Amino acid sequence: MIGCLLIHGFTGSPFEVEPLAQSLRSRTDWKIAVPTLPGHGDELSLKGIKHTEWMNHAERELKALLKECDTVYVVGFSMGGLIASYLASLYPVEKLVLLSAAAYYVNPRQLALDIKEMMKDTVKGKLKENELFRRYTKKIKATPVTATLQFRRLVGKIKPILNDVKVPTLIAQGESDGIVPPKSARYLYENIGANEKRLIFYRNSKHLICYCDEKENLFDEVYDFLTNGSDPQENPV
């Protein structure tokens, strides 16, 4: 049996990767696991949660899959991409997929463009209809400063061990991402120790890459990467 673990991002939930999980379910008979990290979900409760709890929870989910499945893939979105890389450095993961993975955080130029769009909606009286505004406002209100510090500690802990990741890796990044800048994907590509790795940019995709207009192309790429034999294509864009 094949298993696939999908890990969501900081202040997020399985919602962030659910379209990809659904796509994989429709094409395969794999066991798909999409856990909710401690303190995360539809209602955030991050106060007092340590970054090690997020890592340990994902680790337990992976161990459970490894007990059941002969082959296991790991997919990580945003912060989940860093956690996925950590797991791939320690466990017999077959392949790794990183989506908008947060080796760096906040893309000032794109965020400014997003804020400009919000301002346009404000003038039109449609700000509350702006999905980006609604989602970010809710997260900002529910995210304590201590949780952000824990996120930064997690990133600082995992970046130095990226070279220990030796499994085939696919890195996908939206060029219009206002949260994780494109340099994050380039950093991952350059520092992950795998010989077989591929970097793909999606010109019009924002941070929630599984919901962008180019998502079907992304899902096809992920499916092909996971189901095909090792293909050491290198694309250092």
Secondary structure, 3 states (H helix, E strand, C coil): CEEEEEECCCCCCHHHCHHHHHHHHHHCCCEEECCCCCCCCCCCCCCCCCHHHHHHHHHHHHHHHHHHCCEEEEEEECHHHHHHHHHHHHCCCCEEEEECCCCCCCCHHHHHHHHHHHHHHHHCCCHHHCHHHHHHHHHHHHCCHHHHHHHHHHHHHHHHHHHHCCCCEEEEEECCCCCCCHHHHHHHHHHCCCCCEEEEEECCCCCCHHHCCCHHHHHHHHHHHHHCCCCCCCCCC
